[in-house]
Amino acid sequence: MSKRILTLIPVAALLAISSAHADSLIQSLNRVDNSLNKVQNTIHGTQNTIRDGQNKIDNTQRAIGEIQDGTYVEKRVENKVRQQKRRAVNGLINKSSNAIRKATNTY
């Protein structure tokens, strides 16, 4: 019986060491994964900043071209009218949707 116990002690020790090593490895992999996620988020933020800057440049260049052509005010008025129409239509859609929901008691 004691011989059997003596043979199981090294196996149990090896399993304990393996489990501790596996836990340590998992923690290390989690740290690496978190670091990679942070780097990826930083890259996406930088890409968004670059894209926003390019959009501002493009909008400014378009506005300068429209001013030179004499169409700047006309296009701004057209855009404003288009936005007002869109808002009015969206408002009507929302009001009718709300009325339908109230009438059918579905929320």
Secondary structure as UniProt FT lines:
FT   HELIX           2..69
FT   HELIX           72..104
//
